[in-house]
């Protein structure tokens, strides 16, 4: 925790920042968020907005807090998160271009799954609940990240810090919906980039320069941290496992596909995604550098608390090392990263509730005039569920690699095969979802099984993907494919929105 005078200064600065985001969200969506537009922003977003919201979403808790923490502990290994995110985004571009997703006017990922799997309603129903679960998990990650910052600054109880974080980005999402999300993401992306570049150029000289950082790491027996993506420090399998655990969610997370569905065109979405991937790849170098500089500074200063809890690395540099004025700028940059990711997952989760889950129980689509009102209630419900999910998270990167890495592969494999393999059947798609979920439950709930998987793969993403792929292919080959034209499948998707 920082000195009380600085803590008060940061709290006031944070409140002012959140108020500014609320104003941005309000004015950007004023008169443009009625009915379904609350969830889609009109569905005609240009390249620069898609690029900004994707960049801000991907440069989130993992890139800001988790990657800096990994840079603190394992050097250039901290950049692996950004590499995996860029590759995941490019993989999604290939799938989207192959299927021309934007031109089909999907509203949710469950609708896309229904289309790929021959218009089968069972696939849409199961996928709807799976997608909502995925969004809860991602939201929990971002809430936990923001709370870690606030907890370090103020010393408040971790539960209270999470509640404050939820409210921080929840307010402007409730007010303005999707347009508020994408426009605040644009502002936050600018803050993130400026903040991280600035802190890198200040932290390295403060640490004594690159030579001093290198010498400190070598003296601490961490020479492997300086190797290519930290491979000598973590080992090849750990590096591959982490990168793979980030690539796979790129194909199975509703938030990312939502950007495609709301883009102006397929070309606009593709262009924005490619630019975002390049940004991610370059940006990923900064958290690793900040982490290594933080390790050097903390070692010199004998900051045992930080050395024992690397998740505080970025906050330590931004507060103790740089002082209150610069520290506020950089803390806001870090909080922008978590908030810009959290708001995107919140609106994606609500879209699933309104467009997919509500019709399942009501047997009809929600009336246009009721969407905005019930969507706001849905935001509160979704954030509440995500808050409870954070109670089971120990650290940021562990949360991503374990929870996300064990549950999402089944979804990602199902979406990939549906889009790219003509022989796949809806039974095979369900087999992928159920086997992936079962694997995830076993991994998270059975310690001996988890230890066995970690001993071989260091994480669950690779084996979970292999298991779900085998089940999906095997079941598809054993079941009969339903032959429907593209127009017939789209008609079934359209029909499912209203019944």
Secondary structure, DSSP 8 states (H G I E B T S, - for coil): ---HHHHHHHHHHHHHHHHHHHHHHHHHHTTT-STTHHHHTTS-B-HHHHHHHHHHHHSSHIIIIIHHHHHHHHGGGGGHHHHHHHHHHHHHHHHHHHHTTGGGT-SSHHHHHHHHTTT-HHHHHHHHHHHHHHHHHHHHHHHHHHHHHHHHHH---HHHHHHHHHHHHHHHHHHHHHHHHHHHHHHHHHHHHHHHHHHHHHHHHHTT-HHHHHHHHHHTT-GGGGSGGGHHHH-HHHHHHHHHHHHHHHHH-HHHHHHHHTBSSHHHHHHHHHHHHHHHHHHHHHHHHHHHHHHHHHHHHT-HHHHH-GGGHHHHIIIIIT-HHHHHHHHHHHHHHHHHHHHHHHHHHHHHIIIIIHHHHHSS---HHHHHHHHHHHHHHHHHHHHHHHTT-SSHHHHIIIIIHHHHHHHHHHHHHHHH-TT--HHHHHHHHHHHHHHHHHHHH-HHHHHHHHHHHSSSHHHHHHHHHHHHHHHHHHS------HHHHHHHHHHHT--
